[in-house]
Amino acid sequence: MPAGPPARRGWQHKVSAIAAYRETCGYDHPGDPIGPEPSHHTPGQRAPGTRRSPPSAPVDGPDVRAMPDGRLWLIRGTHAAETAWAPRHVGKDLRLVRLGAF
């Protein structure tokens, strides 16, 4: 724990977020504070560990709530072409490296 009050407050804020995540997800390993990244099998565990803006806050991109169904289907259909340039997802590789480290 840091000695100075401002640094201590920041440290306590970070520790409280980790403690809340551990309590919410039922993770209690003594040597690994946060555990592995939640997988797609446990999406409920992902939300407590991420910082998100409130639902009413504006986000980047189009507001799809008011779009007609035809427009949404068009957006869905063009997703593969729009993301083909992106690098491949390395989440599984990172998981295997983490498991290998243990």
C-alpha positions as CSV (number, residue, x, y, z in Angstrom):
1,M,0.0,0.0,0.0
2,P,1.4,3.4,-0.9
3,A,2.3,5.7,2.0
4,G,1.0,9.0,0.6
5,P,-2.8,9.8,0.9
6,P,-3.4,10.6,-2.8
7,A,-1.5,7.4,-4.0
8,R,-3.3,5.4,-1.3
9,R,-6.7,6.5,-2.5
10,G,-5.9,5.5,-6.1
11,W,-4.5,2.1,-4.9
12,Q,-7.6,1.5,-2.7
13,H,-9.9,2.3,-5.7
14,K,-8.1,-0.3,-7.9
15,V,-8.1,-2.9,-5.1
16,S,-11.8,-2.4,-4.4
17,A,-12.6,-3.0,-8.1
18,I,-10.6,-6.3,-8.0
19,A,-12.2,-7.3,-4.7
20,A,-15.7,-6.6,-6.2
21,Y,-14.8,-8.7,-9.2
22,R,-13.6,-11.6,-7.1
23,E,-16.7,-11.5,-4.9
24,T,-19.1,-11.2,-7.8
25,C,-17.5,-14.0,-9.8
26,G,-16.7,-16.3,-6.8
27,Y,-13.0,-16.3,-7.6
28,D,-10.9,-17.0,-4.6
29,H,-7.5,-18.2,-5.7
30,P,-4.9,-17.0,-3.1
31,G,-2.0,-16.5,-5.5
32,D,-3.7,-15.1,-8.6
33,P,-5.7,-12.0,-7.9
34,I,-7.9,-11.8,-11.0
35,G,-7.6,-15.1,-12.7
36,P,-7.9,-15.8,-16.4
37,E,-9.9,-13.6,-18.8
38,P,-13.6,-14.6,-18.9
39,S,-14.4,-16.7,-22.0
40,H,-17.5,-16.5,-24.2
41,H,-19.0,-19.3,-22.0
42,T,-19.1,-16.9,-19.0
43,P,-20.2,-13.5,-20.4
44,G,-21.5,-12.4,-17.0
45,Q,-18.0,-12.4,-15.6
46,R,-16.8,-10.0,-18.3
47,A,-19.1,-7.1,-17.4
48,P,-17.8,-6.6,-13.8
49,G,-14.2,-6.4,-15.0
50,T,-14.7,-3.9,-17.8
51,R,-15.3,-0.2,-17.4
52,R,-18.3,0.8,-19.4
53,S,-20.1,4.1,-19.8
54,P,-23.7,4.4,-18.7
55,P,-26.3,3.2,-21.2
56,S,-27.5,6.7,-21.8
57,A,-24.1,8.0,-22.7
58,P,-23.3,8.6,-26.4
59,V,-21.0,6.0,-28.1
60,D,-19.0,6.1,-31.3
61,G,-20.9,4.7,-34.3
62,P,-24.5,4.8,-35.5
63,D,-27.5,4.6,-33.1
64,V,-29.0,1.3,-34.2
65,R,-32.0,1.5,-31.8
66,A,-34.1,3.5,-34.3
67,M,-32.9,1.9,-37.5
68,P,-35.4,-0.1,-39.5
69,D,-34.9,-3.9,-39.8
70,G,-33.8,-3.7,-43.4
71,R,-31.0,-1.4,-42.6
72,L,-29.9,-3.6,-39.7
73,W,-29.8,-6.6,-42.0
74,L,-27.6,-4.7,-44.4
75,I,-25.2,-3.7,-41.7
76,R,-25.0,-7.3,-40.5
77,G,-24.4,-8.5,-44.1
78,T,-21.5,-6.1,-44.7
79,H,-19.8,-6.9,-41.4
80,A,-17.5,-9.6,-42.8
81,A,-16.3,-7.4,-45.7
82,E,-15.8,-4.4,-43.4
83,T,-13.7,-6.4,-40.9
84,A,-11.7,-8.6,-43.3
85,W,-8.7,-6.2,-43.0
86,A,-8.5,-6.6,-39.2
87,P,-5.8,-8.8,-37.7
88,R,-6.9,-12.2,-36.4
89,H,-8.1,-12.5,-32.9
90,V,-5.4,-13.8,-30.6
91,G,-7.4,-14.4,-27.4
92,K,-7.0,-18.2,-27.6
93,D,-3.2,-17.8,-28.1
94,L,-2.9,-15.5,-25.1
95,R,-5.0,-18.0,-23.0
96,L,-2.6,-20.8,-24.0
97,V,0.4,-18.7,-23.1
98,R,-1.1,-17.9,-19.8
99,L,-1.9,-21.6,-19.1
100,G,1.7,-22.5,-20.1
101,A,3.1,-20.0,-17.7
102,F,1.3,-21.8,-14.8
